Amino acid sequence: METQHSMIQDSATGSAADAPPGIRRVTIVGAGFSGTLTAIRLLHFADTPLEICLIEREEGYRYGGIAFGQASTNWEHMLNIQAGRITLRRERPEDFLEWANEEAHRSEWPRKWQYHSFGVACVVPRRIFRQYLAERLRGAAADAHADVTLRELTGEVIDVRGRHSGYVVKYADAGPQGGVHDLPSDQVILATGHLSPMQAPFYHRIKDSERFIADPYAPGAQERFHAVGTEETVLVTGSALSAFDTVISLVHAGHRGQILICSRGGHMHGTYPVDHEHDIWQARRPPFLDAEKLTPEAVVEGIKAEYAHLRDEHGVEPDSALDDVFPERVMKAWEPYVIELISRMEARDVRMLLDRYKSLIVTNRTSTVREIGGVVRSRMRGFSGAPKTVSVLSAGIQDMRPVEDGAKIRVVFADRADVVVDRVVNCLGNNTDYERTDHPLWNGLVNGHGYAQPQTKTHRGIEVGTHGQLIAADGEMTPGLFGVGPMRQGDETTRRGRLGAFVFSIGTLRNQCFDTAMEVLRRLRSASDEEQMDIPDGLHHCLIRSSDWIAADLATEEPKATRLRERLRGYARESAYPNAVNYLQAQDRTERRKYRGILDDDLADFGAALAREFDLTAQQARRTVSLLATLVEKHAVHNLCDITRLAGWDSQYGGQVKHAPKKGA
């Protein structure tokens, strides 16, 4: 079917042809959160003929993935973040609230939400967030440039292979009889979400049992939760957020029996206080980093000592409101030092520490909103007439085996008595090893074609460049192949010091999608402009360095070189950068077209002025302006994606923000 402007959706029935002459094609593999948002950003800013193909293998995950998809959630699953912080556009913090309160169609919402007015601190059902994604995609397609189209396909991508200067995306229709099709593409963005859930060795005897739920987010999992008997005993392996989601799924299905949450360390997420506000602290550089050599033992002891020091410094009392959020704030403050720590340690030591302390890191990096954590915590306590139904087991599992003709499962522990349960739910998290995976596409990209390699230091996800470009097996950048989403979690840890769920949080992925979409469009615009492709990585972080780098290639004699550097710096700071920000923050296509015109005209005038003032040839002036425009736009995107530069609340919701963030949120 085709909407009013430029959105086409179909399940492929024949081989896909090349895009029409003069039209480039970008294919996005995966239409969950990251794929949908990347498509939205491409639709916002593409201003030359372009076809955007968005392919999803599982319709129940479309627009939401496993986190927000229709197939993986129910109406009791909430986002673990406040409504004021979930905008799809960081430059417009109020966007979700405006949509939810003024635009969203609520006829299919439960009655408790149909008349709900959303504020900055509200919780939000994940299904509403999925609708927000879907409607913003439709709006972006309708508002897109006349020659930019969105085509939505259903099928599983099984291979991406280089051809000429682009790629052929091979995908199969759903079902055993589905055909296989080729989709020639100029650029490919991989937004495949998480790999399959981890399968521990102790599952091998029960892996085919109806009493074992291997993936609580799989299509059909919600129906399986409804099949659990109301008084049955359920063992949940793992204690992170997926375990909390499982408890909510069981309660939603009417379960009243015992739930045993089991992990080796017994660590659990805390619950945010009612009046909680996210805050960013600054903390001193931990003294143990002064050591010449960092061994795992020294790191662990150093972290313990510094954490104890910070608790004393801030006067943290046990069981206080600050105690509930203190670990999260310290881990955020330590992100710059995590970057240094990982850069100085051997890869094997980094991986060992991340594996050994995974549960501790994950559960301490973020707490839960009360609408999530309260469901679990209240059942861990119990009340008069409402007995305790959730218990936490700190134990190592050795084996699981069916008993009583498969009607129950015996769980064998290393250090405590066996227990017999009715069901087991796997909440150990997802695989992160892209070198050893049963995912056919990633197996081919990593082990077959060598287009990607596992992330070097953490072995979590894949190695990528600054803007998400895949790094090939030979260490070189794979041109035209990008990744957004959980496959970048190791890079987020190494490059930005993020840990736990923040390696793939809404804010993290929102920044990735924006930045990668803009980089893809820049590369499409400058495909024949080689100097655009040779800009040093990271140069755009600083306008002064960017200007000086451009000037160094044009003039070597003083005082001409100094005058040129100052001229470029002044123009970049006072004119080009404000114009670029106005363009990126534009509300709609009309505004974007206006600001793009202002930006381009101003750059053309500046190029002509440079040619006159510094005796540049027309080619030199064009090259200078082209490089400067690229670096300034990259700098603007970088700043808009920088959490320490979060846009202010200049809207009707501004009064709901108690403390406007000074250093981020």
C-alpha angles and dihedrals in degrees: 000000000000128000128216096281125011116331121113125178126187146141104241115253100174142021113297114240129217115281113268115277112283093019120106122210130218116189120202114199107210129027099211122112097302096042094046094047092047089053090050091053093048090051091050096054110023107112101170129062109297139156116209114200116197114192125191126178098197118046091201089064096047113126093002115041118203093319099056106006125129091238097053105041144051130205092270093062109100132192111256091228135067123265092245091062103049103076114139088222116056089197089061108044093176095056097102093045092050091049095045096046101035111020113024118109106229105184094111095044120105112262093252088064100035092079098031119125111213121222135180095272098041125118118236130212110240092232090061089052089053090054089050090055093047095048094045088052091052090047093050091050091050091048096045127117112283092250096047117092135181119215119189118203134185117218144091118268108224102172144013115197132178118249125175106316095337142032142269113226110206116202137171129219118244117269133043093280095048119134125235120238138190121225113190109212137182094209131012127205115195112212098161097146122213126351117241120295119277115263111208119212091246089067095066096099095048103033092108096041121117085222092065121079104198095182121027090193098049120119105273094023092113089056089051090054088054088054091060111105114250093240099035121124113241127196116206115197110213131026106224127107093293088062089054089049089051092053089050091049091051094047090047088053091055099258115162101167131100121297118197115198108200130191133147095246098031090226117163135187115256124230123247116242116253093255095039119155122187111241136181120220132192118228132187121259105270109253094229088071088071089073114109092226125033114210121183090247093052091047094052093048091044093052091049092051095046093047090052090049092052092049090054092044092053095039095237112186120204114262092009124135089254090050089061094059102025098096091051093051093047092050090051091049090050096056094103089052092048087059091053093043094053093044091056100043130080113260093239091055092048091052092046093053094045091050097044096047099032096118093045092049096046097047095044098044092069138015125206132254112251093252088064105029094039092061089059100034095049090053091049088059106037129200139227105295091006108077126205110274105169123069132175120224118199100200145115116247117223103177147349124207136174116252136179092038092309095306092115140022126231113214115205117204130197096226109020142043120290119261129208117216137176098227140014124207120196112226100156092121131246131305114265100183108104092179093063107037138131090218103115095208096049093041088057095044094050106029102021110039099014091227090135139027134199116270105275105223103031103023085220111126123332137309113262139173127243094285098037098273111158115248112222128226090264092056094252124121115264103230116230097008119108137171132209126179138028094346085075095057095108090050091050089054095045098040101034106017094242119157138181118006091346090079086075105017122140090259094049095048092043089059093046093051094049095046096044093046091053092047092051091051091048090053092049090051094047101038090124095039105085096185089064089061096052101062110131114255113263095009091121092066089083125041092200093055090044093053093045092050091054093046093050090064094052109041132025102169124086137264089020093059093053093048091050093049091051092046093051093045093050095047093046092050101039104034118006097047097048090046091050092050091050089052094048093046096047114133099222145356094280092054092044091052090050095050092042088056092049090048095048095045092049092049091050091051091048091051091052090049092050091051091054097042098045103027093246123167118243089254092051092049093049092048092048093050092044092053093044092049091051094048094045092050091048089050091051092050090047091053094046088052094046110107090209089061099048112164117257125250102256097163145079088287095057093096090061092064104090096192117019106223115254099184101022140285 
